[in-house]
């Protein structure tokens, strides 16, 4: 339940901060509320990057409800039952359903994934291109079959994810890569939350726009943009995490209530004895 409460806390804190930043800058910003009514709506249906934090809470809550069910039942709820509720569009409910399958796979079968990708370098070296080619082939082969779009999209991205995991697990045989990926993995949520205001920073400072949109950089913007946003977000988090502002990223820890000893009258002590 702590993860559910933590997700709700982060959505409230950062939806409020996004709104305040929007008011201070004085111009529309993607994902930030423009007025109080939209701010309130964003608290329960985020339209910014906070949708991911929101759905993490929803997924964890569903896992709690299914905690006594066998793992195959729990996974089937995410991968089979919920997709029946899919509607047209890419709204928040659809995102909860579509990406929930991957979350459930990690929750219910993480021991299988860990066992499969532990050691076995030769196997991973073979499976890496197989997964990658299969994902690409599936994307092309089923492009004109909309009725299968959810399941083919899920399988396609599952294969792509498996290829990525194989690549990372091979790289992690070197201690340097293992430390770097471990360090990044512990900060992905903070980086995800901060990259939105960092992107706003680029939009509102003309000098940054000129530099980052130069001809040479613009052609490789998907890569340079990702590196820039990640680097600045991680740098900002490194600074904030050393101050009380670290509680923008996690629930404050309150000390447990101290029990107070109530004196027992001598007459009651004798009766107890």
C-alpha positions as CSV (number, residue, x, y, z in Angstrom):
1,X,0.0,0.0,0.0
2,X,3.0,2.3,0.5
3,X,3.6,2.4,-3.2
4,X,0.0,3.3,-3.9
5,X,0.1,6.2,-1.4
6,X,3.5,7.3,-2.7
7,X,2.1,7.5,-6.3
8,X,-0.8,9.6,-5.1
9,X,1.5,11.9,-3.2
10,X,3.8,12.4,-6.2
11,X,0.8,13.2,-8.5
12,X,-0.5,15.8,-6.0
13,X,2.9,17.4,-5.4
14,X,4.0,17.6,-9.0
15,X,0.6,18.5,-10.5
16,X,0.6,21.5,-8.1
17,X,4.2,22.4,-9.0
18,X,3.5,22.2,-12.7
19,X,0.5,24.5,-12.2
20,X,2.6,27.0,-10.2
21,X,5.4,27.0,-12.8
22,X,2.7,27.6,-15.5
23,X,1.4,30.6,-13.5
24,X,4.9,32.0,-13.0
25,X,6.0,31.7,-16.6
26,X,2.7,33.1,-17.8
27,X,2.3,31.1,-21.0
28,X,0.7,27.8,-21.9
29,X,2.9,24.7,-21.2
30,X,2.2,21.2,-22.4
31,X,0.8,19.1,-19.6
32,X,0.3,22.0,-17.1
33,X,-3.1,23.1,-16.1
34,X,-4.3,26.5,-17.4
35,X,-6.8,27.2,-14.6
36,X,-8.0,25.8,-11.3
37,X,-10.7,23.6,-12.8
38,X,-8.1,21.9,-15.1
39,X,-5.7,21.6,-12.2
40,X,-8.3,19.7,-10.2
41,X,-9.0,17.4,-13.1
42,X,-5.3,16.8,-13.5
43,X,-5.2,15.5,-10.0
44,X,-7.3,12.4,-10.9
45,X,-6.8,12.3,-14.7
46,X,-3.2,13.6,-15.3
47,X,-2.6,14.7,-18.9
48,X,1.1,15.3,-18.3
49,X,4.0,12.8,-17.8
50,X,2.5,12.2,-14.4
51,X,0.0,9.8,-16.0
52,X,2.8,7.2,-15.6
53,X,3.1,7.8,-11.8
54,X,-0.7,7.7,-11.6
55,X,-1.0,4.3,-13.3
56,X,1.8,2.9,-11.1
57,X,-0.4,3.5,-8.2
58,X,-3.4,2.0,-10.0
59,X,-1.4,-1.1,-10.9
60,X,0.0,-1.6,-7.5
61,X,-3.5,-1.3,-6.0
62,X,-4.8,-3.9,-8.4
63,X,-1.9,-6.2,-7.4
64,X,-2.9,-5.8,-3.8
65,X,-6.5,-6.8,-4.5
66,X,-5.2,-9.9,-6.3
67,X,-2.5,-10.8,-3.8
68,X,-4.2,-14.1,-2.8
69,X,-4.8,-15.2,-6.4
70,X,-2.4,-17.5,-8.2
71,X,0.1,-15.6,-10.4
72,X,-1.5,-16.8,-13.6
73,X,-4.9,-15.5,-12.5
74,X,-3.4,-12.1,-11.6
75,X,-1.5,-11.9,-14.9
76,X,-4.6,-12.9,-16.8
77,X,-6.6,-10.0,-15.2
78,X,-4.0,-7.6,-16.6
79,X,-3.4,-9.2,-20.0
80,X,-6.8,-10.7,-20.9
81,X,-9.7,-9.3,-18.8
82,X,-8.7,-5.6,-18.8
83,X,-8.0,-5.4,-22.5
84,X,-11.7,-6.2,-23.1
85,X,-12.5,-2.8,-21.7
86,X,-10.3,-1.0,-24.3
87,X,-12.0,1.9,-26.1
88,X,-10.8,4.1,-29.0
89,X,-8.2,6.7,-28.3
90,X,-5.2,7.0,-26.0
91,X,-6.8,8.3,-22.8
92,X,-5.7,7.4,-19.3
93,X,-7.9,4.3,-18.9
94,X,-6.4,2.9,-22.1
95,X,-2.9,3.6,-20.9
96,X,-3.6,1.8,-17.6
97,X,-4.8,-1.3,-19.6
98,X,-2.2,-1.3,-22.4
99,X,0.9,-0.8,-20.4
100,X,-0.4,-2.8,-17.4
101,X,0.4,-6.1,-19.2
102,X,4.2,-5.3,-19.0
103,X,3.9,-4.3,-15.4
104,X,2.1,-7.5,-14.5
105,X,4.7,-9.6,-16.4
106,X,7.4,-8.0,-14.2
107,X,5.5,-8.5,-11.0
108,X,4.3,-12.0,-11.5
109,X,7.2,-13.5,-13.4
110,X,10.3,-11.5,-12.4
111,X,11.9,-14.7,-11.0
112,X,11.5,-16.3,-14.4
113,X,13.1,-13.3,-16.2
114,X,15.9,-13.2,-13.7
115,X,16.6,-16.9,-14.1
116,X,16.4,-16.7,-17.9
117,X,18.8,-13.8,-18.2
118,X,21.3,-14.8,-15.6
119,X,24.6,-15.9,-17.2
120,X,23.9,-17.8,-20.5
121,X,25.8,-15.2,-22.5
122,X,25.8,-17.4,-25.7
123,X,22.0,-17.9,-25.5
124,X,21.4,-14.2,-25.0
125,X,23.7,-13.3,-27.9
126,X,21.6,-15.6,-30.2
127,X,18.2,-14.4,-28.8
128,X,19.1,-10.7,-29.0
129,X,18.9,-10.5,-32.8
130,X,16.1,-13.0,-32.9
131,X,13.9,-10.9,-30.6
132,X,14.7,-7.7,-32.5
133,X,14.0,-9.2,-35.9
134,X,10.8,-10.8,-34.7
135,X,9.5,-7.5,-33.3
136,X,10.2,-5.7,-36.5
137,X,8.6,-8.5,-38.6
138,X,5.5,-8.5,-36.5
139,X,5.1,-4.8,-36.8
140,X,5.2,-5.0,-40.6
141,X,3.2,-8.2,-41.0
142,X,0.2,-7.1,-38.8
143,X,0.1,-3.4,-39.8
144,X,-3.1,-3.8,-41.8
145,X,-4.9,-6.0,-39.2
146,X,-6.5,-3.5,-36.8
147,X,-8.6,-6.1,-35.0
148,X,-5.3,-7.6,-33.6
149,X,-3.7,-4.3,-32.9
150,X,-3.6,-4.5,-29.1
151,X,-2.3,-8.1,-29.0
152,X,0.2,-7.7,-31.8
153,X,1.4,-4.3,-30.4
154,X,1.9,-6.0,-27.0
155,X,3.8,-9.0,-28.4
156,X,5.9,-6.7,-30.6
157,X,6.9,-4.5,-27.7
158,X,7.4,-7.6,-25.5
159,X,9.9,-9.0,-28.0
160,X,11.6,-5.6,-28.3
161,X,11.8,-5.4,-24.5
162,X,13.3,-8.9,-24.3
163,X,16.0,-7.9,-26.9
164,X,16.8,-4.8,-24.8
165,X,17.0,-6.8,-21.6
166,X,19.3,-9.3,-23.3
167,X,21.5,-6.5,-24.5
168,X,21.7,-4.8,-21.1
169,X,22.3,-8.1,-19.3
170,X,25.2,-8.9,-21.6
171,X,26.6,-5.4,-21.0
172,X,26.3,-5.8,-17.3
173,X,28.9,-8.5,-17.3
174,X,31.3,-5.6,-17.2
175,X,31.2,-4.0,-13.7
176,X,31.3,-0.5,-15.0
177,X,28.1,-1.0,-17.1
178,X,26.4,-2.8,-14.1
179,X,27.1,0.2,-11.8
180,X,25.9,2.7,-14.4
181,X,22.7,0.9,-15.2
182,X,22.1,0.2,-11.5
183,X,22.6,3.9,-10.7
184,X,20.3,5.0,-13.5
185,X,17.7,2.4,-12.6
186,X,17.4,3.8,-9.1
187,X,16.6,7.2,-10.5
188,X,14.4,6.6,-13.4
189,X,11.2,7.8,-11.7
190,X,12.8,11.1,-10.6
191,X,14.3,11.6,-14.1
192,X,10.9,10.9,-15.6
193,X,9.2,13.5,-13.4
194,X,11.8,16.2,-13.9
195,X,12.2,15.9,-17.7
196,X,8.9,17.7,-18.2
197,X,10.0,21.0,-16.6
198,X,13.4,20.6,-18.2
199,X,11.7,20.5,-21.6
200,X,9.7,23.6,-20.7
201,X,13.0,25.3,-19.9
202,X,14.1,24.6,-23.5
203,X,10.9,26.1,-24.8
204,X,11.1,29.3,-22.8
205,X,14.8,30.2,-23.2
206,X,15.5,31.3,-26.8
207,X,19.3,30.7,-26.5
208,X,18.7,27.0,-25.6
209,X,16.2,26.6,-28.5
210,X,18.8,28.1,-30.9
211,X,21.5,25.7,-29.8
212,X,19.5,22.6,-29.5
213,X,17.7,23.2,-32.8
214,X,20.8,23.9,-34.8
215,X,20.9,22.0,-38.1
216,X,23.5,19.5,-37.0
217,X,21.8,18.8,-33.7
218,X,18.2,18.9,-35.0
219,X,18.8,15.8,-37.2
220,X,19.8,13.7,-34.3
221,X,17.4,15.4,-31.8
222,X,15.7,12.1,-30.7
223,X,19.1,11.0,-29.3
224,X,20.6,14.4,-28.3
225,X,17.2,15.5,-26.8
226,X,17.0,12.3,-24.7
227,X,20.6,12.7,-23.5
228,X,20.1,16.4,-22.7
229,X,16.8,15.9,-20.8
230,X,18.2,13.0,-18.9
231,X,21.5,14.7,-18.0
232,X,19.8,17.9,-16.8
233,X,17.1,16.0,-14.9
234,X,19.7,13.8,-13.1
235,X,21.8,16.9,-12.3
236,X,18.7,18.7,-10.9
237,X,17.8,15.7,-8.8
238,X,21.3,15.4,-7.5
239,X,21.1,18.9,-6.2
240,X,17.6,18.7,-4.9
241,X,18.1,15.4,-3.1
242,X,20.7,17.1,-0.8
243,X,18.1,19.5,0.5
244,X,14.7,19.3,2.1
245,X,13.3,19.4,-1.4
246,X,14.1,15.7,-1.6
247,X,10.6,15.2,-0.3
248,X,9.3,16.4,-3.6
249,X,10.2,12.9,-4.8
250,X,9.3,10.7,-1.8
251,X,6.9,10.6,1.1
252,X,8.3,12.2,4.3
253,X,9.1,9.8,7.0
254,X,7.2,10.5,10.2
255,X,8.6,9.1,13.5
256,X,6.4,6.5,15.1
257,X,4.2,7.7,17.9
258,X,5.8,7.1,21.2
259,X,3.9,5.0,23.7
260,X,3.4,6.8,27.0
261,X,3.5,4.7,30.2
262,X,0.4,5.2,32.3
263,X,1.1,4.8,36.0
264,X,-0.9,2.1,37.7
265,X,-2.2,2.7,41.2
266,X,-0.6,0.5,43.9
267,X,-4.0,-1.0,44.7
268,X,-4.4,-2.2,41.1
269,X,-0.8,-3.5,41.0
270,X,-1.5,-5.7,44.0
271,X,-4.6,-7.1,42.4
272,X,-2.7,-7.8,39.2
273,X,0.0,-9.7,41.1
